Amino acid sequence: MVVIRLARSGSKKRPFYNIVAADSRNRRDGRFIERIGYYNPVASGNAQGLVVNTERLSHWQGHGAQLSDTVARLVKQAAKAAA
């Protein structure tokens, strides 16, 4: 099953997450199919904290991909900010 989830990167105490479509059997930070966006929880100043390609997100959901709980919350937050 394809799942849309966060893959952690960045250095110690400076997290940065890629929002990826990946096979659920792969490791969290392992191989993924496509990068859909990113989330930077420590963004400061003019830096964007959350970027999601909604077109690709809806494409993957149309093909049966499931959102993780955290990604679902972030997508809802992004939609609210865009409106």
mmCIF file of the N, C-alpha and C atoms, coordinates in Angstrom:
data_MODEL
# 
_entry.id   MODEL 
# 
loop_
_atom_site.group_PDB 
_atom_site.id 
_atom_site.type_symbol 
_atom_site.label_atom_id 
_atom_site.label_alt_id 
_atom_site.label_comp_id 
_atom_site.label_asym_id 
_atom_site.label_entity_id 
_atom_site.label_seq_id 
_atom_site.pdbx_PDB_ins_code 
_atom_site.Cartn_x 
_atom_site.Cartn_y 
_atom_site.Cartn_z 
_atom_site.occupancy 
_atom_site.B_iso_or_equiv 
_atom_site.pdbx_formal_charge 
_atom_site.auth_seq_id 
_atom_site.auth_comp_id 
_atom_site.auth_asym_id 
_atom_site.auth_atom_id 
_atom_site.pdbx_PDB_model_num 
ATOM 1   N N  . MET A 1 1  ? 0.838  -1.176 0.000  1.00 0.00 ? 1  MET A N  1 
ATOM 2   C CA . MET A 1 1  ? 0.000  0.000  0.000  1.00 0.00 ? 1  MET A CA 1 
ATOM 3   C C  . MET A 1 1  ? 0.890  1.248  0.000  1.00 0.00 ? 1  MET A C  1 
ATOM 4   N N  . VAL A 1 2  ? 0.474  2.251  -0.732 1.00 0.00 ? 2  VAL A N  1 
ATOM 5   C CA . VAL A 1 2  ? 1.197  3.521  -0.763 1.00 0.00 ? 2  VAL A CA 1 
ATOM 6   C C  . VAL A 1 2  ? 0.663  4.407  0.350  1.00 0.00 ? 2  VAL A C  1 
ATOM 7   N N  . VAL A 1 3  ? 1.587  5.010  1.079  1.00 0.00 ? 3  VAL A N  1 
ATOM 8   C CA . VAL A 1 3  ? 1.222  5.899  2.175  1.00 0.00 ? 3  VAL A CA 1 
ATOM 9   C C  . VAL A 1 3  ? 1.962  7.215  1.981  1.00 0.00 ? 3  VAL A C  1 
ATOM 10  N N  . ILE A 1 4  ? 1.288  8.314  2.296  1.00 0.00 ? 4  ILE A N  1 
ATOM 11  C CA . ILE A 1 4  ? 1.904  9.634  2.225  1.00 0.00 ? 4  ILE A CA 1 
ATOM 12  C C  . ILE A 1 4  ? 2.270  10.009 3.650  1.00 0.00 ? 4  ILE A C  1 
ATOM 13  N N  . ARG A 1 5  ? 3.571  10.171 3.897  1.00 0.00 ? 5  ARG A N  1 
ATOM 14  C CA . ARG A 1 5  ? 4.052  10.373 5.261  1.00 0.00 ? 5  ARG A CA 1 
ATOM 15  C C  . ARG A 1 5  ? 5.246  11.308 5.263  1.00 0.00 ? 5  ARG A C  1 
ATOM 16  N N  . LEU A 1 6  ? 5.753  11.582 6.472  1.00 0.00 ? 6  LEU A N  1 
ATOM 17  C CA . LEU A 1 6  ? 6.911  12.445 6.639  1.00 0.00 ? 6  LEU A CA 1 
ATOM 18  C C  . LEU A 1 6  ? 8.185  11.609 6.669  1.00 0.00 ? 6  LEU A C  1 
ATOM 19  N N  . ALA A 1 7  ? 9.222  12.094 6.012  1.00 0.00 ? 7  ALA A N  1 
ATOM 20  C CA . ALA A 1 7  ? 10.552 11.488 6.067  1.00 0.00 ? 7  ALA A CA 1 
ATOM 21  C C  . ALA A 1 7  ? 11.480 12.533 6.681  1.00 0.00 ? 7  ALA A C  1 
ATOM 22  N N  . ARG A 1 8  ? 12.083 12.207 7.818  1.00 0.00 ? 8  ARG A N  1 
ATOM 23  C CA . ARG A 1 8  ? 12.887 13.185 8.543  1.00 0.00 ? 8  ARG A CA 1 
ATOM 24  C C  . ARG A 1 8  ? 14.269 13.327 7.928  1.00 0.00 ? 8  ARG A C  1 
ATOM 25  N N  . SER A 1 9  ? 14.719 14.570 7.862  1.00 0.00 ? 9  SER A N  1 
ATOM 26  C CA . SER A 1 9  ? 16.087 14.874 7.472  1.00 0.00 ? 9  SER A CA 1 
ATOM 27  C C  . SER A 1 9  ? 16.501 16.093 8.280  1.00 0.00 ? 9  SER A C  1 
ATOM 28  N N  . GLY A 1 10 ? 17.627 16.668 7.974  1.00 0.00 ? 10 GLY A N  1 
ATOM 29  C CA . GLY A 1 10 ? 18.118 17.782 8.756  1.00 0.00 ? 10 GLY A CA 1 
ATOM 30  C C  . GLY A 1 10 ? 19.069 17.287 9.828  1.00 0.00 ? 10 GLY A C  1 
ATOM 31  N N  . SER A 1 11 ? 19.647 18.221 10.534 1.00 0.00 ? 11 SER A N  1 
ATOM 32  C CA . SER A 1 11 ? 20.640 17.851 11.533 1.00 0.00 ? 11 SER A CA 1 
ATOM 33  C C  . SER A 1 11 ? 20.004 17.680 12.908 1.00 0.00 ? 11 SER A C  1 
ATOM 34  N N  . LYS A 1 12 ? 20.825 17.318 13.850 1.00 0.00 ? 12 LYS A N  1 
ATOM 35  C CA . LYS A 1 12 ? 20.374 17.111 15.220 1.00 0.00 ? 12 LYS A CA 1 
ATOM 36  C C  . LYS A 1 12 ? 19.781 18.417 15.775 1.00 0.00 ? 12 LYS A C  1 
ATOM 37  N N  . LYS A 1 13 ? 18.619 18.322 16.373 1.00 0.00 ? 13 LYS A N  1 
ATOM 38  C CA . LYS A 1 13 ? 17.880 19.440 16.956 1.00 0.00 ? 13 LYS A CA 1 
ATOM 39  C C  . LYS A 1 13 ? 17.425 20.485 15.931 1.00 0.00 ? 13 LYS A C  1 
ATOM 40  N N  . ARG A 1 14 ? 17.561 20.203 14.635 1.00 0.00 ? 14 ARG A N  1 
ATOM 41  C CA . ARG A 1 14 ? 17.079 21.077 13.558 1.00 0.00 ? 14 ARG A CA 1 
ATOM 42  C C  . ARG A 1 14 ? 16.323 20.231 12.543 1.00 0.00 ? 14 ARG A C  1 
ATOM 43  N N  . PRO A 1 15 ? 15.146 19.729 12.911 1.00 0.00 ? 15 PRO A N  1 
ATOM 44  C CA . PRO A 1 15 ? 14.438 18.808 12.012 1.00 0.00 ? 15 PRO A CA 1 
ATOM 45  C C  . PRO A 1 15 ? 13.915 19.488 10.744 1.00 0.00 ? 15 PRO A C  1 
ATOM 46  N N  . PHE A 1 16 ? 13.838 18.708 9.699  1.00 0.00 ? 16 PHE A N  1 
ATOM 47  C CA . PHE A 1 16 ? 13.267 19.108 8.422  1.00 0.00 ? 16 PHE A CA 1 
ATOM 48  C C  . PHE A 1 16 ? 12.621 17.855 7.850  1.00 0.00 ? 16 PHE A C  1 
ATOM 49  N N  . TYR A 1 17 ? 11.375 17.961 7.427  1.00 0.00 ? 17 TYR A N  1 
ATOM 50  C CA . TYR A 1 17 ? 10.644 16.786 6.970  1.00 0.00 ? 17 TYR A CA 1 
ATOM 51  C C  . TYR A 1 17 ? 10.234 16.947 5.513  1.00 0.00 ? 17 TYR A C  1 
ATOM 52  N N  . ASN A 1 18 ? 10.450 15.903 4.726  1.00 0.00 ? 18 ASN A N  1 
ATOM 53  C CA . ASN A 1 18 ? 9.932  15.825 3.369  1.00 0.00 ? 18 ASN A CA 1 
ATOM 54  C C  . ASN A 1 18 ? 8.611  15.066 3.419  1.00 0.00 ? 18 ASN A C  1 
ATOM 55  N N  . ILE A 1 19 ? 7.617  15.556 2.718  1.00 0.00 ? 19 ILE A N  1 
ATOM 56  C CA . ILE A 1 19 ? 6.344  14.846 2.595  1.00 0.00 ? 19 ILE A CA 1 
ATOM 57  C C  . ILE A 1 19 ? 6.465  13.983 1.348  1.00 0.00 ? 19 ILE A C  1 
ATOM 58  N N  . VAL A 1 20 ? 6.422  12.660 1.542  1.00 0.00 ? 20 VAL A N  1 
ATOM 59  C CA . VAL A 1 20 ? 6.702  11.733 0.452  1.00 0.00 ? 20 VAL A CA 1 
ATOM 60  C C  . VAL A 1 20 ? 5.595  10.694 0.305  1.00 0.00 ? 20 VAL A C  1 
ATOM 61  N N  . ALA A 1 21 ? 5.469  10.194 -0.910 1.00 0.00 ? 21 ALA A N  1 
ATOM 62  C CA . ALA A 1 21 ? 4.627  9.030  -1.182 1.00 0.00 ? 21 ALA A CA 1 
ATOM 63  C C  . ALA A 1 21 ? 5.564  7.838  -1.205 1.00 0.00 ? 21 ALA A C  1 
ATOM 64  N N  . ALA A 1 22 ? 5.309  6.856  -0.339 1.00 0.00 ? 22 ALA A N  1 
ATOM 65  C CA . ALA A 1 22 ? 6.209  5.717  -0.220 1.00 0.00 ? 22 ALA A CA 1 
ATOM 66  C C  . ALA A 1 22 ? 5.415  4.437  0.002  1.00 0.00 ? 22 ALA A C  1 
ATOM 67  N N  . ASP A 1 23 ? 6.041  3.327  -0.309 1.00 0.00 ? 23 ASP A N  1 
ATOM 68  C CA . ASP A 1 23 ? 5.464  2.025  0.002  1.00 0.00 ? 23 ASP A CA 1 
ATOM 69  C C  . ASP A 1 23 ? 5.500  1.869  1.523  1.00 0.00 ? 23 ASP A C  1 
ATOM 70  N N  . SER A 1 24 ? 4.431  1.396  2.100  1.00 0.00 ? 24 SER A N  1 
ATOM 71  C CA . SER A 1 24 ? 4.332  1.312  3.560  1.00 0.00 ? 24 SER A CA 1 
ATOM 72  C C  . SER A 1 24 ? 5.334  0.342  4.159  1.00 0.00 ? 24 SER A C  1 
ATOM 73  N N  . ARG A 1 25 ? 5.887  -0.562 3.359  1.00 0.00 ? 25 ARG A N  1 
ATOM 74  C CA . ARG A 1 25 ? 6.845  -1.542 3.870  1.00 0.00 ? 25 ARG A CA 1 
ATOM 75  C C  . ARG A 1 25 ? 8.261  -0.987 3.982  1.00 0.00 ? 25 ARG A C  1 
ATOM 76  N N  . ASN A 1 26 ? 8.522  0.161  3.371  1.00 0.00 ? 26 ASN A N  1 
ATOM 77  C CA . ASN A 1 26 ? 9.851  0.766  3.421  1.00 0.00 ? 26 ASN A CA 1 
ATOM 78  C C  . ASN A 1 26 ? 10.052 1.536  4.714  1.00 0.00 ? 26 ASN A C  1 
ATOM 79  N N  . ARG A 1 27 ? 11.334 1.748  5.058  1.00 0.00 ? 27 ARG A N  1 
ATOM 80  C CA . ARG A 1 27 ? 11.672 2.496  6.265  1.00 0.00 ? 27 ARG A CA 1 
ATOM 81  C C  . ARG A 1 27 ? 11.199 3.940  6.170  1.00 0.00 ? 27 ARG A C  1 
ATOM 82  N N  . ARG A 1 28 ? 11.087 4.598  7.321  1.00 0.00 ? 28 ARG A N  1 
ATOM 83  C CA . ARG A 1 28 ? 10.616 5.987  7.373  1.00 0.00 ? 28 ARG A CA 1 
ATOM 84  C C  . ARG A 1 28 ? 11.449 6.900  6.491  1.00 0.00 ? 28 ARG A C  1 
ATOM 85  N N  . ASP A 1 29 ? 12.756 6.811  6.597  1.00 0.00 ? 29 ASP A N  1 
ATOM 86  C CA . ASP A 1 29 ? 13.648 7.686  5.836  1.00 0.00 ? 29 ASP A CA 1 
ATOM 87  C C  . ASP A 1 29 ? 14.241 6.982  4.623  1.00 0.00 ? 29 ASP A C  1 
ATOM 88  N N  . GLY A 1 30 ? 13.702 5.839  4.267  1.00 0.00 ? 30 GLY A N  1 
ATOM 89  C CA . GLY A 1 30 ? 14.251 5.055  3.170  1.00 0.00 ? 30 GLY A CA 1 
ATOM 90  C C  . GLY A 1 30 ? 13.721 5.478  1.818  1.00 0.00 ? 30 GLY A C  1 
ATOM 91  N N  . ARG A 1 31 ? 13.632 4.498  0.936  1.00 0.00 ? 31 ARG A N  1 
ATOM 92  C CA . ARG A 1 31 ? 13.231 4.742  -0.441 1.00 0.00 ? 31 ARG A CA 1 
ATOM 93  C C  . ARG A 1 31 ? 11.792 5.239  -0.514 1.00 0.00 ? 31 ARG A C  1 
ATOM 94  N N  . PHE A 1 32 ? 11.547 6.186  -1.406 1.00 0.00 ? 32 PHE A N  1 
ATOM 95  C CA . PHE A 1 32 ? 10.197 6.696  -1.613 1.00 0.00 ? 32 PHE A CA 1 
ATOM 96  C C  . PHE A 1 32 ? 9.924  6.831  -3.102 1.00 0.00 ? 32 PHE A C  1 
ATOM 97  N N  . ILE A 1 33 ? 8.663  6.987  -3.446 1.00 0.00 ? 33 ILE A N  1 
ATOM 98  C CA . ILE A 1 33 ? 8.257  7.066  -4.852 1.00 0.00 ? 33 ILE A CA 1 
ATOM 99  C C  . ILE A 1 33 ? 8.366  8.496  -5.367 1.00 0.00 ? 33 ILE A C  1 
ATOM 100 N N  . GLU A 1 34 ? 7.812  9.449  -4.595 1.00 0.00 ? 34 GLU A N  1 
ATOM 101 C CA . GLU A 1 34 ? 7.789  10.832 -5.044 1.00 0.00 ? 34 GLU A CA 1 
ATOM 102 C C  . GLU A 1 34 ? 7.756  11.775 -3.850 1.00 0.00 ? 34 GLU A C  1 
ATOM 103 N N  . ARG A 1 35 ? 8.457  12.901 -3.975 1.00 0.00 ? 35 ARG A N  1 
ATOM 104 C CA . ARG A 1 35 ? 8.422  13.945 -2.957 1.00 0.00 ? 35 ARG A CA 1 
ATOM 105 C C  . ARG A 1 35 ? 7.276  14.895 -3.306 1.00 0.00 ? 35 ARG A C  1 
ATOM 106 N N  . ILE A 1 36 ? 6.369  15.101 -2.358 1.00 0.00 ? 36 ILE A N  1 
ATOM 107 C CA . ILE A 1 36 ? 5.172  15.902 -2.604 1.00 0.00 ? 36 ILE A CA 1 
ATOM 108 C C  . ILE A 1 36 ? 5.294  17.303 -2.008 1.00 0.00 ? 36 ILE A C  1 
ATOM 109 N N  . GLY A 1 37 ? 6.128  17.464 -1.022 1.00 0.00 ? 37 GLY A N  1 
ATOM 110 C CA . GLY A 1 37 ? 6.309  18.766 -0.394 1.00 0.00 ? 37 GLY A CA 1 
ATOM 111 C C  . GLY A 1 37 ? 7.276  18.657 0.759  1.00 0.00 ? 37 GLY A C  1 
ATOM 112 N N  . TYR A 1 38 ? 7.271  19.683 1.608  1.00 0.00 ? 38 TYR A N  1 
ATOM 113 C CA . TYR A 1 38 ? 8.128  19.643 2.779  1.00 0.00 ? 38 TYR A CA 1 
ATOM 114 C C  . TYR A 1 38 ? 7.491  20.401 3.934  1.00 0.00 ? 38 TYR A C  1 
ATOM 115 N N  . TYR A 1 39 ? 7.997  20.133 5.136  1.00 0.00 ? 39 TYR A N  1 
ATOM 116 C CA . TYR A 1 39 ? 7.537  20.772 6.363  1.00 0.00 ? 39 TYR A CA 1 
ATOM 117 C C  . TYR A 1 39 ? 8.762  21.135 7.184  1.00 0.00 ? 39 TYR A C  1 
ATOM 118 N N  . ASN A 1 40 ? 8.884  22.411 7.523  1.00 0.00 ? 40 ASN A N  1 
ATOM 119 C CA . ASN A 1 40 ? 10.000 22.891 8.327  1.00 0.00 ? 40 ASN A CA 1 
ATOM 120 C C  . ASN A 1 40 ? 9.433  23.462 9.627  1.00 0.00 ? 40 ASN A C  1 
ATOM 121 N N  . PRO A 1 41 ? 9.442  22.683 10.719 1.00 0.00 ? 41 PRO A N  1 
ATOM 122 C CA . PRO A 1 41 ? 8.831  23.150 11.962 1.00 0.00 ? 41 PRO A CA 1 
ATOM 123 C C  . PRO A 1 41 ? 9.602  24.268 12.653 1.00 0.00 ? 41 PRO A C  1 
ATOM 124 N N  . VAL A 1 42 ? 10.858 24.498 12.294 1.00 0.00 ? 42 VAL A N  1 
ATOM 125 C CA . VAL A 1 42 ? 11.647 25.550 12.932 1.00 0.00 ? 42 VAL A CA 1 
ATOM 126 C C  . VAL A 1 42 ? 11.917 26.706 11.964 1.00 0.00 ? 42 VAL A C  1 
ATOM 127 N N  . ALA A 1 43 ? 11.047 26.908 10.987 1.00 0.00 ? 43 ALA A N  1 
ATOM 128 C CA . ALA A 1 43 ? 11.203 28.005 10.030 1.00 0.00 ? 43 ALA A CA 1 
ATOM 129 C C  . ALA A 1 43 ? 11.086 29.330 10.765 1.00 0.00 ? 43 ALA A C  1 
ATOM 130 N N  . SER A 1 44 ? 11.952 30.261 10.394 1.00 0.00 ? 44 SER A N  1 
ATOM 131 C CA . SER A 1 44 ? 11.916 31.571 11.025 1.00 0.00 ? 44 SER A CA 1 
ATOM 132 C C  . SER A 1 44 ? 11.980 32.649 9.959  1.00 0.00 ? 44 SER A C  1 
ATOM 133 N N  . GLY A 1 45 ? 11.511 33.819 10.299 1.00 0.00 ? 45 GLY A N  1 
ATOM 134 C CA . GLY A 1 45 ? 11.552 34.929 9.354  1.00 0.00 ? 45 GLY A CA 1 
ATOM 135 C C  . GLY A 1 45 ? 10.612 34.716 8.181  1.00 0.00 ? 45 GLY A C  1 
ATOM 136 N N  . ASN A 1 46 ? 11.137 34.934 6.983  1.00 0.00 ? 46 ASN A N  1 
ATOM 137 C CA . ASN A 1 46 ? 10.335 34.808 5.765  1.00 0.00 ? 46 ASN A CA 1 
ATOM 138 C C  . ASN A 1 46 ? 10.311 33.396 5.203  1.00 0.00 ? 46 ASN A C  1 
ATOM 139 N N  . ALA A 1 47 ? 10.999 32.473 5.849  1.00 0.00 ? 47 ALA A N  1 
ATOM 140 C CA . ALA A 1 47 ? 11.058 31.093 5.344  1.00 0.00 ? 47 ALA A CA 1 
ATOM 141 C C  . ALA A 1 47 ? 9.681  30.443 5.443  1.00 0.00 ? 47 ALA A C  1 
ATOM 142 N N  . GLN A 1 48 ? 9.333  29.673 4.410  1.00 0.00 ? 48 GLN A N  1 
ATOM 143 C CA . GLN A 1 48 ? 8.060  28.960 4.417  1.00 0.00 ? 48 GLN A CA 1 
ATOM 144 C C  . GLN A 1 48 ? 8.182  27.711 5.270  1.00 0.00 ? 48 GLN A C  1 
ATOM 145 N N  . GLY A 1 49 ? 7.209  27.497 6.119  1.00 0.00 ? 49 GLY A N  1 
ATOM 146 C CA . GLY A 1 49 ? 7.238  26.340 6.995  1.00 0.00 ? 49 GLY A CA 1 
ATOM 147 C C  . GLY A 1 49 ? 6.616  25.102 6.378  1.00 0.00 ? 49 GLY A C  1 
ATOM 148 N N  . LEU A 1 50 ? 5.663  25.292 5.477  1.00 0.00 ? 50 LEU A N  1 
ATOM 149 C CA . LEU A 1 50 ? 4.938  24.161 4.905  1.00 0.00 ? 50 LEU A CA 1 
ATOM 150 C C  . LEU A 1 50 ? 4.631  24.419 3.443  1.00 0.00 ? 50 LEU A C  1 
ATOM 151 N N  . VAL A 1 51 ? 5.043  23.491 2.587  1.00 0.00 ? 51 VAL A N  1 
ATOM 152 C CA . VAL A 1 51 ? 4.750  23.564 1.156  1.00 0.00 ? 51 VAL A CA 1 
ATOM 153 C C  . VAL A 1 51 ? 4.244  22.201 0.726  1.00 0.00 ? 51 VAL A C  1 
ATOM 154 N N  . VAL A 1 52 ? 3.055  22.179 0.104  1.00 0.00 ? 52 VAL A N  1 
ATOM 155 C CA . VAL A 1 52 ? 2.455  20.930 -0.353 1.00 0.00 ? 52 VAL A CA 1 
ATOM 156 C C  . VAL A 1 52 ? 1.983  21.117 -1.790 1.00 0.00 ? 52 VAL A C  1 
ATOM 157 N N  . ASN A 1 53 ? 2.346  20.192 -2.669 1.00 0.00 ? 53 ASN A N  1 
ATOM 158 C CA . ASN A 1 53 ? 1.870  20.195 -4.048 1.00 0.00 ? 53 ASN A CA 1 
ATOM 159 C C  . ASN A 1 53 ? 0.515  19.483 -4.044 1.00 0.00 ? 53 ASN A C  1 
ATOM 160 N N  . THR A 1 54 ? -0.559 20.253 -3.967 1.00 0.00 ? 54 THR A N  1 
ATOM 161 C CA . THR A 1 54 ? -1.900 19.675 -3.824 1.00 0.00 ? 54 THR A CA 1 
ATOM 162 C C  . THR A 1 54 ? -2.320 18.870 -5.055 1.00 0.00 ? 54 THR A C  1 
ATOM 163 N N  . GLU A 1 55 ? -1.802 19.240 -6.222 1.00 0.00 ? 55 GLU A N  1 
ATOM 164 C CA . GLU A 1 55 ? -2.142 18.490 -7.441 1.00 0.00 ? 55 GLU A CA 1 
ATOM 165 C C  . GLU A 1 55 ? -1.624 17.051 -7.350 1.00 0.00 ? 55 GLU A C  1 
ATOM 166 N N  . ARG A 1 56 ? -0.373 16.889 -6.952 1.00 0.00 ? 56 ARG A N  1 
ATOM 167 C CA . ARG A 1 56 ? 0.198  15.547 -6.819 1.00 0.00 ? 56 ARG A CA 1 
ATOM 168 C C  . ARG A 1 56 ? -0.401 14.796 -5.631 1.00 0.00 ? 56 ARG A C  1 
ATOM 169 N N  . LEU A 1 57 ? -0.753 15.529 -4.581 1.00 0.00 ? 57 LEU A N  1 
ATOM 170 C CA . LEU A 1 57 ? -1.390 14.902 -3.426 1.00 0.00 ? 57 LEU A CA 1 
ATOM 171 C C  . LEU A 1 57 ? -2.731 14.294 -3.821 1.00 0.00 ? 57 LEU A C  1 
ATOM 172 N N  . SER A 1 58 ? -3.532 15.040 -4.564 1.00 0.00 ? 58 SER A N  1 
ATOM 173 C CA . SER A 1 58 ? -4.824 14.503 -4.995 1.00 0.00 ? 58 SER A CA 1 
ATOM 174 C C  . SER A 1 58 ? -4.652 13.365 -5.993 1.00 0.00 ? 58 SER A C  1 
ATOM 175 N N  . HIS A 1 59 ? -3.593 13.422 -6.813 1.00 0.00 ? 59 HIS A N  1 
ATOM 176 C CA . HIS A 1 59 ? -3.302 12.322 -7.742 1.00 0.00 ? 59 HIS A CA 1 
ATOM 177 C C  . HIS A 1 59 ? -3.073 11.029 -6.966 1.00 0.00 ? 59 HIS A C  1 
ATOM 178 N N  . TRP A 1 60 ? -2.224 11.088 -5.940 1.00 0.00 ? 60 TRP A N  1 
ATOM 179 C CA . TRP A 1 60 ? -1.917 9.881  -5.172 1.00 0.00 ? 60 TRP A CA 1 
ATOM 180 C C  . TRP A 1 60 ? -3.112 9.398  -4.377 1.00 0.00 ? 60 TRP A C  1 
ATOM 181 N N  . GLN A 1 61 ? -3.899 10.306 -3.845 1.00 0.00 ? 61 GLN A N  1 
ATOM 182 C CA . GLN A 1 61 ? -5.103 9.900  -3.118 1.00 0.00 ? 61 GLN A CA 1 
ATOM 183 C C  . GLN A 1 61 ? -6.096 9.249  -4.066 1.00 0.00 ? 61 GLN A C  1 
ATOM 184 N N  . GLY A 1 62 ? -6.158 9.719  -5.310 1.00 0.00 ? 62 GLY A N  1 
ATOM 185 C CA . GLY A 1 62 ? -7.022 9.109  -6.311 1.00 0.00 ? 62 GLY A CA 1 
ATOM 186 C C  . GLY A 1 62 ? -6.599 7.698  -6.667 1.00 0.00 ? 62 GLY A C  1 
ATOM 187 N N  . HIS A 1 63 ? -5.316 7.392  -6.476 1.00 0.00 ? 63 HIS A N  1 
ATOM 188 C CA . HIS A 1 63 ? -4.807 6.055  -6.743 1.00 0.00 ? 63 HIS A CA 1 
ATOM 189 C C  . HIS A 1 63 ? -4.768 5.192  -5.488 1.00 0.00 ? 63 HIS A C  1 
ATOM 190 N N  . GLY A 1 64 ? -5.408 5.643  -4.403 1.00 0.00 ? 64 GLY A N  1 
ATOM 191 C CA . GLY A 1 64 ? -5.553 4.804  -3.217 1.00 0.00 ? 64 GLY A CA 1 
ATOM 192 C C  . GLY A 1 64 ? -4.537 5.022  -2.115 1.00 0.00 ? 64 GLY A C  1 
ATOM 193 N N  . ALA A 1 65 ? -3.717 6.055  -2.202 1.00 0.00 ? 65 ALA A N  1 
ATOM 194 C CA . ALA A 1 65 ? -2.729 6.304  -1.152 1.00 0.00 ? 65 ALA A CA 1 
ATOM 195 C C  . ALA A 1 65 ? -3.431 6.817  0.107  1.00 0.00 ? 65 ALA A C  1 
ATOM 196 N N  . GLN A 1 66 ? -2.920 6.384  1.260  1.00 0.00 ? 66 GLN A N  1 
ATOM 197 C CA . GLN A 1 66 ? -3.467 6.805  2.550  1.00 0.00 ? 66 GLN A CA 1 
ATOM 198 C C  . GLN A 1 66 ? -2.552 7.855  3.169  1.00 0.00 ? 66 GLN A C  1 
ATOM 199 N N  . LEU A 1 67 ? -3.145 8.851  3.815  1.00 0.00 ? 67 LEU A N  1 
ATOM 200 C CA . LEU A 1 67 ? -2.366 9.871  4.507  1.00 0.00 ? 67 LEU A CA 1 
ATOM 201 C C  . LEU A 1 67 ? -2.080 9.417  5.931  1.00 0.00 ? 67 LEU A C  1 
ATOM 202 N N  . SER A 1 68 ? -0.873 9.704  6.408  1.00 0.00 ? 68 SER A N  1 
ATOM 203 C CA . SER A 1 68 ? -0.596 9.456  7.822  1.00 0.00 ? 68 SER A CA 1 
ATOM 204 C C  . SER A 1 68 ? -1.346 10.517 8.631  1.00 0.00 ? 68 SER A C  1 
ATOM 205 N N  . ASP A 1 69 ? -1.492 10.294 9.922  1.00 0.00 ? 69 ASP A N  1 
ATOM 206 C CA . ASP A 1 69 ? -2.235 11.231 10.765 1.00 0.00 ? 69 ASP A CA 1 
ATOM 207 C C  . ASP A 1 69 ? -1.616 12.616 10.750 1.00 0.00 ? 69 ASP A C  1 
ATOM 208 N N  . THR A 1 70 ? -0.305 12.683 10.849 1.00 0.00 ? 70 THR A N  1 
ATOM 209 C CA . THR A 1 70 ? 0.387  13.973 10.878 1.00 0.00 ? 70 THR A CA 1 
ATOM 210 C C  . THR A 1 70 ? 0.270  14.696 9.546  1.00 0.00 ? 70 THR A C  1 
ATOM 211 N N  . VAL A 1 71 ? 0.412  13.983 8.454  1.00 0.00 ? 71 VAL A N  1 
ATOM 212 C CA . VAL A 1 71 ? 0.299  14.611 7.138  1.00 0.00 ? 71 VAL A CA 1 
ATOM 213 C C  . VAL A 1 71 ? -1.128 15.097 6.906  1.00 0.00 ? 71 VAL A C  1 
ATOM 214 N N  . ALA A 1 72 ? -2.116 14.350 7.359  1.00 0.00 ? 72 ALA A N  1 
ATOM 215 C CA . ALA A 1 72 ? -3.510 14.786 7.221  1.00 0.00 ? 72 ALA A CA 1 
ATOM 216 C C  . ALA A 1 72 ? -3.727 16.095 7.968  1.00 0.00 ? 72 ALA A C  1 
ATOM 217 N N  . ARG A 1 73 ? -3.145 16.215 9.160  1.00 0.00 ? 73 ARG A N  1 
ATOM 218 C CA . ARG A 1 73 ? -3.263 17.444 9.940  1.00 0.00 ? 73 ARG A CA 1 
ATOM 219 C C  . ARG A 1 73 ? -2.569 18.600 9.223  1.00 0.00 ? 73 ARG A C  1 
ATOM 220 N N  . LEU A 1 74 ? -1.387 18.358 8.665  1.00 0.00 ? 74 LEU A N  1 
ATOM 221 C CA . LEU A 1 74 ? -0.647 19.405 7.959  1.00 0.00 ? 74 LEU A CA 1 
ATOM 222 C C  . LEU A 1 74 ? -1.345 19.851 6.680  1.00 0.00 ? 74 LEU A C  1 
ATOM 223 N N  . VAL A 1 75 ? -1.930 18.907 5.957  1.00 0.00 ? 75 VAL A N  1 
ATOM 224 C CA . VAL A 1 75 ? -2.652 19.255 4.723  1.00 0.00 ? 75 VAL A CA 1 
ATOM 225 C C  . VAL A 1 75 ? -3.875 20.110 5.060  1.00 0.00 ? 75 VAL A C  1 
ATOM 226 N N  . LYS A 1 76 ? -4.559 19.756 6.121  1.00 0.00 ? 76 LYS A N  1 
ATOM 227 C CA . LYS A 1 76 ? -5.707 20.549 6.549  1.00 0.00 ? 76 LYS A CA 1 
ATOM 228 C C  . LYS A 1 76 ? -5.267 21.951 6.940  1.00 0.00 ? 76 LYS A C  1 
ATOM 229 N N  . GLN A 1 77 ? -4.135 22.056 7.604  1.00 0.00 ? 77 GLN A N  1 
ATOM 230 C CA . GLN A 1 77 ? -3.585 23.351 8.007  1.00 0.00 ? 77 GLN A CA 1 
ATOM 231 C C  . GLN A 1 77 ? -3.195 24.176 6.786  1.00 0.00 ? 77 GLN A C  1 
ATOM 232 N N  . ALA A 1 78 ? -2.601 23.544 5.781  1.00 0.00 ? 78 ALA A N  1 
ATOM 233 C CA . ALA A 1 78 ? -2.203 24.241 4.555  1.00 0.00 ? 78 ALA A CA 1 
ATOM 234 C C  . ALA A 1 78 ? -3.417 24.733 3.785  1.00 0.00 ? 78 ALA A C  1 
ATOM 235 N N  . ALA A 1 79 ? -4.476 23.932 3.732  1.00 0.00 ? 79 ALA A N  1 
ATOM 236 C CA . ALA A 1 79 ? -5.695 24.334 3.033  1.00 0.00 ? 79 ALA A CA 1 
ATOM 237 C C  . ALA A 1 79 ? -6.344 25.526 3.732  1.00 0.00 ? 79 ALA A C  1 
ATOM 238 N N  . LYS A 1 80 ? -6.299 25.522 5.048  1.00 0.00 ? 80 LYS A N  1 
ATOM 239 C CA . LYS A 1 80 ? -6.874 26.620 5.823  1.00 0.00 ? 80 LYS A CA 1 
ATOM 240 C C  . LYS A 1 80 ? -6.082 27.909 5.594  1.00 0.00 ? 80 LYS A C  1 
ATOM 241 N N  . ALA A 1 81 ? -4.752 27.803 5.523  1.00 0.00 ? 81 ALA A N  1 
ATOM 242 C CA . ALA A 1 81 ? -3.906 28.971 5.297  1.00 0.00 ? 81 ALA A CA 1 
ATOM 243 C C  . ALA A 1 81 ? -4.082 29.525 3.883  1.00 0.00 ? 81 ALA A C  1 
ATOM 244 N N  . ALA A 1 82 ? -4.331 28.643 2.913  1.00 0.00 ? 82 ALA A N  1 
ATOM 245 C CA . ALA A 1 82 ? -4.508 29.073 1.530  1.00 0.00 ? 82 ALA A CA 1 
ATOM 246 C C  . ALA A 1 82 ? -5.837 29.787 1.304  1.00 0.00 ? 82 ALA A C  1 
ATOM 247 N N  . ALA A 1 83 ? -6.823 29.445 2.113  1.00 0.00 ? 83 ALA A N  1 
ATOM 248 C CA . ALA A 1 83 ? -8.154 30.052 1.932  1.00 0.00 ? 83 ALA A CA 1 
ATOM 249 C C  . ALA A 1 83 ? -8.266 31.413 2.578  1.00 0.00 ? 83 ALA A C  1 
# 
